[in-house]
């Protein structure tokens, strides 16, 4: 029975998610078995991995029913990481341009 402030979900939801996780794992293994190569292989593996992680977090950690927790746990860290990656890209460009200004153009830069 559901009490005030506590909600129980039917067992069938968890069973369907378990079945879905096994199916997604099977698809992930089939990528290797079929022999996909290159970007297609890695893209499919990452898609299946993120899908499985999303279902595990949303259902088994009960975040599908707590919208603010889902936003903070799922969207917060990637947004922060993208911000830090952008900062590192700007810093890397600044460092490269400073070295070019100080040392002049080298063969290393001409190759890339």
N, CA, C and O atoms as a GROMACS GRO file, in nm:
protein
  448
    1UNK      N    1   0.083  -0.118   0.000
    1UNK     CA    2   0.000   0.000   0.000
    1UNK      C    3   0.088   0.125   0.000
    1UNK      O    4   0.194   0.130   0.062
    2UNK      N    5   0.040   0.224  -0.070
    2UNK     CA    6   0.113   0.351  -0.074
    2UNK      C    7   0.073   0.436   0.044
    2UNK      O    8  -0.046   0.455   0.070
    3UNK      N    9   0.170   0.488   0.115
    3UNK     CA   10   0.143   0.576   0.228
    3UNK      C   11   0.176   0.718   0.187
    3UNK      O   12   0.231   0.741   0.079
    4UNK      N   13   0.143   0.812   0.272
    4UNK     CA   14   0.168   0.951   0.240
    4UNK      C   15   0.318   0.978   0.227
    4UNK      O   16   0.394   0.948   0.319
    5UNK      N   17   0.361   1.034   0.113
    5UNK     CA   18   0.500   1.065   0.092
    5UNK      C   19   0.582   0.948   0.039
    5UNK      O   20   0.701   0.962   0.013
    6UNK      N   21   0.518   0.832   0.023
    6UNK     CA   22   0.590   0.714  -0.025
    6UNK      C   23   0.506   0.650  -0.134
    6UNK      O   24   0.386   0.628  -0.117
    7UNK      N   25   0.570   0.619  -0.246
    7UNK     CA   26   0.498   0.561  -0.358
    7UNK      C   27   0.565   0.431  -0.397
    7UNK      O   28   0.687   0.426  -0.413
    8UNK      N   29   0.487   0.327  -0.411
    8UNK     CA   30   0.540   0.198  -0.455
    8UNK      C   31   0.500   0.177  -0.600
    8UNK      O   32   0.391   0.215  -0.642
    9UNK      N   33   0.588   0.117  -0.673
    9UNK     CA   34   0.566   0.096  -0.815
    9UNK      C   35   0.544  -0.053  -0.838
    9UNK      O   36   0.597  -0.136  -0.765
   10UNK      N   37   0.465  -0.085  -0.940
   10UNK     CA   38   0.439  -0.227  -0.964
   10UNK      C   39   0.568  -0.302  -1.001
   10UNK      O   40   0.658  -0.246  -1.063
   11UNK      N   41   0.572  -0.427  -0.963
   11UNK     CA   42   0.688  -0.511  -0.991
   11UNK      C   43   0.710  -0.526  -1.142
   11UNK      O   44   0.823  -0.547  -1.186
   12UNK      N   45   0.603  -0.518  -1.220
   12UNK     CA   46   0.615  -0.536  -1.365
   12UNK      C   47   0.705  -0.429  -1.428
   12UNK      O   48   0.770  -0.456  -1.529
   13UNK      N   49   0.708  -0.309  -1.370
   13UNK     CA   50   0.796  -0.205  -1.424
   13UNK      C   51   0.941  -0.250  -1.416
   13UNK      O   52   1.016  -0.235  -1.512
   14UNK      N   53   0.981  -0.307  -1.303
   14UNK     CA   54   1.119  -0.352  -1.284
   14UNK      C   55   1.151  -0.472  -1.374
   14UNK      O   56   1.260  -0.482  -1.428
   15UNK      N   57   1.054  -0.561  -1.388
   15UNK     CA   58   1.077  -0.677  -1.475
   15UNK      C   59   1.093  -0.636  -1.620
   15UNK      O   60   1.178  -0.688  -1.691
   16UNK      N   61   1.010  -0.541  -1.666
   16UNK     CA   62   1.023  -0.494  -1.804
   16UNK      C   63   1.158  -0.425  -1.825
   16UNK      O   64   1.218  -0.440  -1.932
   17UNK      N   65   1.204  -0.350  -1.729
   17UNK     CA   66   1.334  -0.284  -1.742
   17UNK      C   67   1.446  -0.386  -1.744
   17UNK      O   68   1.542  -0.370  -1.820
   18UNK      N   69   1.436  -0.493  -1.663
   18UNK     CA   70   1.537  -0.599  -1.667
   18UNK      C   71   1.540  -0.663  -1.805
   18UNK      O   72   1.648  -0.687  -1.860
   19UNK      N   73   1.424  -0.691  -1.861
   19UNK     CA   74   1.417  -0.750  -1.996
   19UNK      C   75   1.479  -0.655  -2.097
   19UNK      O   76   1.556  -0.696  -2.184
   20UNK      N   77   1.444  -0.527  -2.087
   20UNK     CA   78   1.499  -0.426  -2.179
   20UNK      C   79   1.651  -0.416  -2.165
   20UNK      O   80   1.721  -0.401  -2.266
   21UNK      N   81   1.703  -0.424  -2.044
   21UNK     CA   82   1.848  -0.420  -2.024
   21UNK      C   83   1.917  -0.540  -2.088
   21UNK      O   84   2.023  -0.527  -2.148
   22UNK      N   85   1.855  -0.657  -2.075
   22UNK     CA   86   1.913  -0.776  -2.141
   22UNK      C   87   1.909  -0.763  -2.292
   22UNK      O   88   2.003  -0.805  -2.359
   23UNK      N   89   1.802  -0.707  -2.347
   23UNK     CA   90   1.792  -0.689  -2.492
   23UNK      C   91   1.896  -0.588  -2.539
   23UNK      O   92   1.963  -0.612  -2.640
   24UNK      N   93   1.912  -0.478  -2.468
   24UNK     CA   94   2.014  -0.380  -2.506
   24UNK      C   95   2.154  -0.439  -2.495
   24UNK      O   96   2.240  -0.410  -2.578
   25UNK      N   97   2.178  -0.522  -2.395
   25UNK     CA   98   2.308  -0.589  -2.383
   25UNK      C   99   2.330  -0.684  -2.499
   25UNK      O  100   2.441  -0.694  -2.552
   26UNK      N  101   2.225  -0.754  -2.539
   26UNK     CA  102   2.237  -0.845  -2.652
   26UNK      C  103   2.272  -0.766  -2.780
   26UNK      O  104   2.357  -0.809  -2.858
   27UNK      N  105   2.206  -0.651  -2.799
   27UNK     CA  106   2.238  -0.568  -2.916
   27UNK      C  107   2.383  -0.521  -2.911
   27UNK      O  108   2.452  -0.517  -3.014
   28UNK      N  109   2.430  -0.485  -2.792
   28UNK     CA  110   2.567  -0.440  -2.777
   28UNK      C  111   2.666  -0.552  -2.812
   28UNK      O  112   2.767  -0.528  -2.878
   29UNK      N  113   2.637  -0.674  -2.767
   29UNK     CA  114   2.724  -0.787  -2.800
   29UNK      C  115   2.715  -0.821  -2.949
   29UNK      O  116   2.813  -0.865  -3.009
   30UNK      N  117   2.599  -0.801  -3.007
   30UNK     CA  118   2.582  -0.831  -3.150
   30UNK      C  119   2.666  -0.737  -3.237
   30UNK      O  120   2.707  -0.774  -3.347
   31UNK      N  121   2.691  -0.616  -3.188
   31UNK     CA  122   2.776  -0.522  -3.263
   31UNK      C  123   2.913  -0.586  -3.284
   31UNK      O  124   2.969  -0.577  -3.394
   32UNK      N  125   2.967  -0.649  -3.180
   32UNK     CA  126   3.097  -0.716  -3.193
   32UNK      C  127   3.085  -0.844  -3.274
   32UNK      O  128   3.172  -0.874  -3.356
   33UNK      N  129   2.979  -0.919  -3.252
   33UNK     CA  130   2.962  -1.047  -3.320
   33UNK      C  131   2.946  -1.028  -3.471
   33UNK      O  132   3.003  -1.104  -3.549
   34UNK      N  133   2.869  -0.928  -3.511
   34UNK     CA  134   2.848  -0.902  -3.654
   34UNK      C  135   2.975  -0.851  -3.718
   34UNK      O  136   3.002  -0.879  -3.835
   35UNK      N  137   3.054  -0.776  -3.643
   35UNK     CA  138   3.182  -0.731  -3.695
   35UNK      C  139   3.182  -0.588  -3.745
   35UNK      O  140   3.260  -0.553  -3.834
   36UNK      N  141   3.095  -0.505  -3.690
   36UNK     CA  142   3.100  -0.364  -3.727
   36UNK      C  143   3.235  -0.307  -3.688
   36UNK      O  144   3.294  -0.348  -3.588
   37UNK      N  145   3.284  -0.211  -3.766
   37UNK     CA  146   3.414  -0.152  -3.738
   37UNK      C  147   3.406   0.000  -3.746
   37UNK      O  148   3.314   0.056  -3.804
   38UNK      N  149   3.504   0.063  -3.688
   38UNK     CA  150   3.518   0.208  -3.698
   38UNK      C  151   3.418   0.284  -3.614
   38UNK      O  152   3.378   0.241  -3.506
   39UNK      N  153   3.379   0.400  -3.668
   39UNK     CA  154   3.291   0.489  -3.594
   39UNK      C  155   3.153   0.429  -3.571
   39UNK      O  156   3.091   0.455  -3.468
   40UNK      N  157   3.104   0.349  -3.665
   40UNK     CA  158   2.974   0.286  -3.647
   40UNK      C  159   2.975   0.195  -3.525
   40UNK      O  160   2.881   0.197  -3.445
   41UNK      N  161   3.080   0.115  -3.511
   41UNK     CA  162   3.090   0.023  -3.397
   41UNK      C  163   3.089   0.099  -3.265
   41UNK      O  164   3.012   0.068  -3.175
   42UNK      N  165   3.176   0.200  -3.256
   42UNK     CA  166   3.187   0.272  -3.130
   42UNK      C  167   3.063   0.355  -3.102
   42UNK      O  168   3.024   0.370  -2.986
   43UNK      N  169   3.001   0.408  -3.205
   43UNK     CA  170   2.876   0.483  -3.186
   43UNK      C  171   2.767   0.392  -3.132
   43UNK      O  172   2.697   0.430  -3.038
   44UNK      N  173   2.751   0.276  -3.190
   44UNK     CA  174   2.648   0.183  -3.142
   44UNK      C  175   2.675   0.136  -3.000
   44UNK      O  176   2.583   0.130  -2.918
   45UNK      N  177   2.799   0.104  -2.970
   45UNK     CA  178   2.833   0.061  -2.834
   45UNK      C  179   2.802   0.172  -2.734
   45UNK      O  180   2.746   0.145  -2.628
   46UNK      N  181   2.838   0.296  -2.766
   46UNK     CA  182   2.811   0.407  -2.674
   46UNK      C  183   2.661   0.434  -2.660
   46UNK      O  184   2.614   0.464  -2.551
   47UNK      N  185   2.588   0.423  -2.769
   47UNK     CA  186   2.442   0.444  -2.762
   47UNK      C  187   2.379   0.341  -2.670
   47UNK      O  188   2.298   0.376  -2.584
   48UNK      N  189   2.414   0.213  -2.689
   48UNK     CA  190   2.357   0.109  -2.603
   48UNK      C  191   2.402   0.126  -2.458
   48UNK      O  192   2.324   0.102  -2.366
   49UNK      N  193   2.526   0.168  -2.437
   49UNK     CA  194   2.576   0.188  -2.302
   49UNK      C  195   2.500   0.301  -2.232
   49UNK      O  196   2.459   0.286  -2.117
   50UNK      N  197   2.482   0.413  -2.301
   50UNK     CA  198   2.410   0.526  -2.240
   50UNK      C  199   2.263   0.492  -2.219
   50UNK      O  200   2.204   0.537  -2.121
   51UNK      N  201   2.204   0.416  -2.309
   51UNK     CA  202   2.064   0.377  -2.291
   51UNK      C  203   2.049   0.289  -2.166
   51UNK      O  204   1.958   0.309  -2.086
   52UNK      N  205   2.139   0.192  -2.150
   52UNK     CA  206   2.132   0.106  -2.032
   52UNK      C  207   2.155   0.187  -1.904
   52UNK      O  208   2.083   0.169  -1.805
   53UNK      N  209   2.253   0.273  -1.905
   53UNK     CA  210   2.280   0.356  -1.787
   53UNK      C  211   2.162   0.446  -1.754
   53UNK      O  212   2.128   0.465  -1.637
   54UNK      N  213   2.099   0.500  -1.856
   54UNK     CA  214   1.983   0.587  -1.834
   54UNK      C  215   1.867   0.512  -1.772
   54UNK      O  216   1.802   0.563  -1.680
   55UNK      N  217   1.839   0.390  -1.820
   55UNK     CA  218   1.731   0.311  -1.763
   55UNK      C  219   1.762   0.270  -1.619
   55UNK      O  220   1.674   0.273  -1.533
   56UNK      N  221   1.886   0.234  -1.593
   56UNK     CA  222   1.924   0.194  -1.457
   56UNK      C  223   1.907   0.312  -1.362
   56UNK      O  224   1.851   0.296  -1.253
   57UNK      N  225   1.954   0.428  -1.402
   57UNK     CA  226   1.944   0.545  -1.315
   57UNK      C  227   1.799   0.588  -1.298
   57UNK      O  228   1.756   0.618  -1.186
   58UNK      N  229   1.724   0.592  -1.407
   58UNK     CA  230   1.586   0.642  -1.400
   58UNK      C  231   1.495   0.550  -1.321
   58UNK      O  232   1.414   0.598  -1.242
   59UNK      N  233   1.505   0.420  -1.341
   59UNK     CA  234   1.411   0.328  -1.279
   59UNK      C  235   1.462   0.275  -1.146
   59UNK      O  236   1.393   0.287  -1.044
   60UNK      N  237   1.581   0.215  -1.145
   60UNK     CA  238   1.628   0.150  -1.023
   60UNK      C  239   1.671   0.248  -0.915
   60UNK      O  240   1.670   0.214  -0.796
   61UNK      N  241   1.710   0.368  -0.955
   61UNK     CA  242   1.743   0.469  -0.854
   61UNK      C  243   1.624   0.561  -0.829
   61UNK      O  244   1.637   0.661  -0.758
   62UNK      N  245   1.510   0.528  -0.885
   62UNK     CA  246   1.383   0.598  -0.864
   62UNK      C  247   1.389   0.745  -0.905
   62UNK      O  248   1.316   0.827  -0.850
   63UNK      N  249   1.473   0.778  -0.999
   63UNK     CA  250   1.482   0.917  -1.041
   63UNK      C  251   1.378   0.953  -1.147
   63UNK      O  252   1.357   1.072  -1.173
   64UNK      N  253   1.315   0.855  -1.206
   64UNK     CA  254   1.211   0.887  -1.304
   64UNK      C  255   1.093   0.956  -1.237
   64UNK      O  256   1.018   1.028  -1.303
   65UNK      N  257   1.076   0.934  -1.109
   65UNK     CA  258   0.964   0.991  -1.037
   65UNK      C  259   1.003   1.114  -0.958
   65UNK      O  260   0.918   1.176  -0.893
   66UNK      N  261   1.129   1.151  -0.962
   66UNK     CA  262   1.176   1.270  -0.892
   66UNK      C  263   1.249   1.358  -0.993
   66UNK      O  264   1.370   1.345  -1.012
   67UNK      N  265   1.175   1.446  -1.056
   67UNK     CA  266   1.226   1.521  -1.171
   67UNK      C  267   1.346   1.608  -1.136
   67UNK      O  268   1.441   1.613  -1.214
   68UNK      N  269   1.346   1.675  -1.024
   68UNK     CA  270   1.458   1.763  -0.991
   68UNK      C  271   1.585   1.683  -0.964
   68UNK      O  272   1.694   1.727  -0.999
   69UNK      N  273   1.572   1.567  -0.901
   69UNK     CA  274   1.689   1.482  -0.879
   69UNK      C  275   1.744   1.432  -1.012
   69UNK      O  276   1.866   1.425  -1.030
   70UNK      N  277   1.656   1.398  -1.105
   70UNK     CA  278   1.700   1.353  -1.237
   70UNK      C  279   1.776   1.464  -1.309
   70UNK      O  280   1.879   1.439  -1.372
   71UNK      N  281   1.725   1.584  -1.299
   71UNK     CA  282   1.792   1.697  -1.365
   71UNK      C  283   1.931   1.720  -1.306
   71UNK      O  284   2.028   1.736  -1.380
   72UNK      N  285   1.939   1.722  -1.174
   72UNK     CA  286   2.068   1.749  -1.110
   72UNK      C  287   2.169   1.635  -1.130
   72UNK      O  288   2.288   1.660  -1.148
   73UNK      N  289   2.122   1.512  -1.127
   73UNK     CA  290   2.215   1.398  -1.136
   73UNK      C  291   2.253   1.365  -1.280
   73UNK      O  292   2.365   1.320  -1.305
   74UNK      N  293   2.162   1.387  -1.373
   74UNK     CA  294   2.189   1.348  -1.512
   74UNK      C  295   2.240   1.465  -1.595
   74UNK      O  296   2.336   1.450  -1.670
   75UNK      N  297   2.177   1.578  -1.583
   75UNK     CA  298   2.215   1.691  -1.668
   75UNK      C  299   2.325   1.778  -1.608
   75UNK      O  300   2.401   1.840  -1.681
   76UNK      N  301   2.334   1.782  -1.477
   76UNK     CA  302   2.433   1.868  -1.413
   76UNK      C  303   2.578   1.834  -1.446
   76UNK      O  304   2.650   1.919  -1.497
   77UNK      N  305   2.622   1.711  -1.419
   77UNK     CA  306   2.762   1.678  -1.447
   77UNK      C  307   2.803   1.691  -1.594
   77UNK      O  308   2.911   1.744  -1.620
   78UNK      N  309   2.722   1.646  -1.693
   78UNK     CA  310   2.766   1.666  -1.832
   78UNK      C  311   2.775   1.814  -1.871
   78UNK      O  312   2.865   1.852  -1.946
   79UNK      N  313   2.684   1.896  -1.822
   79UNK     CA  314   2.692   2.039  -1.852
   79UNK      C  315   2.819   2.099  -1.793
   79UNK      O  316   2.887   2.178  -1.859
   80UNK      N  317   2.851   2.061  -1.671
   80UNK     CA  318   2.974   2.108  -1.608
   80UNK      C  319   3.097   2.060  -1.686
   80UNK      O  320   3.191   2.136  -1.707
   81UNK      N  321   3.095   1.934  -1.728
   81UNK     CA  322   3.209   1.881  -1.805
   81UNK      C  323   3.224   1.953  -1.939
   81UNK      O  324   3.335   1.984  -1.980
   82UNK      N  325   3.112   1.980  -2.007
   82UNK     CA  326   3.120   2.054  -2.133
   82UNK      C  327   3.176   2.194  -2.112
   82UNK      O  328   3.254   2.244  -2.194
   83UNK      N  329   3.138   2.257  -2.003
   83UNK     CA  330   3.193   2.388  -1.971
   83UNK      C  331   3.344   2.380  -1.949
   83UNK      O  332   3.419   2.463  -2.000
   84UNK      N  333   3.389   2.279  -1.873
   84UNK     CA  334   3.532   2.264  -1.847
   84UNK      C  335   3.609   2.228  -1.974
   84UNK      O  336   3.721   2.274  -1.993
   85UNK      N  337   3.549   2.146  -2.061
   85UNK     CA  338   3.614   2.113  -2.188
   85UNK      C  339   3.629   2.238  -2.273
   85UNK      O  340   3.733   2.259  -2.335
   86UNK      N  341   3.526   2.322  -2.275
   86UNK     CA  342   3.535   2.449  -2.348
   86UNK      C  343   3.644   2.538  -2.292
   86UNK      O  344   3.718   2.601  -2.368
   87UNK      N  345   3.654   2.543  -2.159
   87UNK     CA  346   3.760   2.622  -2.097
   87UNK      C  347   3.898   2.570  -2.136
   87UNK      O  348   3.989   2.649  -2.165
   88UNK      N  349   3.914   2.438  -2.137
   88UNK     CA  350   4.044   2.380  -2.174
   88UNK      C  351   4.075   2.406  -2.322
   88UNK      O  352   4.191   2.427  -2.358
   89UNK      N  353   3.974   2.404  -2.407
   89UNK     CA  354   3.997   2.432  -2.550
   89UNK      C  355   4.044   2.576  -2.569
   89UNK      O  356   4.136   2.601  -2.647
   90UNK      N  357   3.982   2.669  -2.499
   90UNK     CA  358   4.023   2.809  -2.509
   90UNK      C  359   4.165   2.824  -2.455
   90UNK      O  360   4.247   2.893  -2.516
   91UNK      N  361   4.195   2.761  -2.342
   91UNK     CA  362   4.329   2.769  -2.283
   91UNK      C  363   4.432   2.706  -2.376
   91UNK      O  364   4.543   2.757  -2.390
   92UNK      N  365   4.396   2.593  -2.440
   92UNK     CA  366   4.488   2.528  -2.533
   92UNK      C  367   4.519   2.616  -2.652
   92UNK      O  368   4.634   2.624  -2.696
   93UNK      N  369   4.417   2.683  -2.706
   93UNK     CA  370   4.440   2.774  -2.818
   93UNK      C  371   4.529   2.890  -2.775
   93UNK      O  372   4.618   2.931  -2.848
   94UNK      N  373   4.503   2.944  -2.656
   94UNK     CA  374   4.584   3.054  -2.606
   94UNK      C  375   4.730   3.011  -2.590
   94UNK      O  376   4.822   3.084  -2.627
   95UNK      N  377   4.751   2.892  -2.535
   95UNK     CA  378   4.888   2.842  -2.517
   95UNK      C  379   4.956   2.821  -2.651
   95UNK      O  380   5.073   2.858  -2.667
   96UNK      N  381   4.885   2.763  -2.748
   96UNK     CA  382   4.944   2.742  -2.881
   96UNK      C  383   4.980   2.876  -2.946
   96UNK      O  384   5.089   2.891  -3.000
   97UNK      N  385   4.889   2.971  -2.940
   97UNK     CA  386   4.917   3.101  -3.003
   97UNK      C  387   5.030   3.174  -2.933
   97UNK      O  388   5.109   3.243  -2.998
   98UNK      N  389   5.041   3.160  -2.801
   98UNK     CA  390   5.152   3.221  -2.728
   98UNK      C  391   5.285   3.159  -2.768
   98UNK      O  392   5.384   3.230  -2.787
   99UNK      N  393   5.288   3.027  -2.782
   99UNK     CA  394   5.412   2.959  -2.824
   99UNK      C  395   5.450   2.998  -2.966
   99UNK      O  396   5.567   3.020  -2.996
  100UNK      N  397   5.350   3.006  -3.054
  100UNK     CA  398   5.379   3.047  -3.191
  100UNK      C  399   5.434   3.190  -3.195
  100UNK      O  400   5.526   3.219  -3.271
  101UNK      N  401   5.377   3.277  -3.113
  101UNK     CA  402   5.424   3.415  -3.109
  101UNK      C  403   5.566   3.423  -3.054
  101UNK      O  404   5.647   3.503  -3.102
  102UNK      N  405   5.597   3.343  -2.954
  102UNK     CA  406   5.728   3.349  -2.891
  102UNK      C  407   5.834   3.275  -2.972
  102UNK      O  408   5.943   3.327  -2.995
  103UNK      N  409   5.802   3.152  -3.015
  103UNK     CA  410   5.901   3.071  -3.084
  103UNK      C  411   5.895   3.083  -3.235
  103UNK      O  412   5.991   3.045  -3.303
  104UNK      N  413   5.789   3.133  -3.290
  104UNK     CA  414   5.773   3.139  -3.434
  104UNK      C  415   5.713   3.008  -3.484
  104UNK      O  416   5.698   2.913  -3.408
  105UNK      N  417   5.678   3.004  -3.612
  105UNK     CA  418   5.616   2.884  -3.668
  105UNK      C  419   5.720   2.773  -3.680
  105UNK      O  420   5.833   2.796  -3.722
  106UNK      N  421   5.680   2.653  -3.641
  106UNK     CA  422   5.770   2.539  -3.644
  106UNK      C  423   5.714   2.434  -3.739
  106UNK      O  424   5.604   2.448  -3.792
  107UNK      N  425   5.793   2.328  -3.760
  107UNK     CA  426   5.746   2.218  -3.845
  107UNK      C  427   5.629   2.145  -3.782
  107UNK      O  428   5.545   2.090  -3.853
  108UNK      N  429   5.624   2.144  -3.650
  108UNK     CA  430   5.515   2.076  -3.581
  108UNK      C  431   5.379   2.137  -3.618
  108UNK      O  432   5.282   2.066  -3.644
  109UNK      N  433   5.374   2.266  -3.621
  109UNK     CA  434   5.249   2.334  -3.652
  109UNK      C  435   5.216   2.318  -3.800
  109UNK      O  436   5.099   2.306  -3.836
  110UNK      N  437   5.316   2.317  -3.885
  110UNK     CA  438   5.294   2.304  -4.028
  110UNK      C  439   5.238   2.166  -4.063
  110UNK      O  440   5.165   2.153  -4.161
  111UNK      N  441   5.271   2.062  -3.984
  111UNK     CA  442   5.220   1.928  -4.011
  111UNK      C  443   5.073   1.917  -3.978
  111UNK      O  444   5.001   1.839  -4.042
  112UNK      N  445   5.027   1.992  -3.882
  112UNK     CA  446   4.887   1.981  -3.839
  112UNK      C  447   4.812   2.089  -3.903
  112UNK      O  448   4.691   2.101  -3.883
   0.00000   0.00000   0.00000
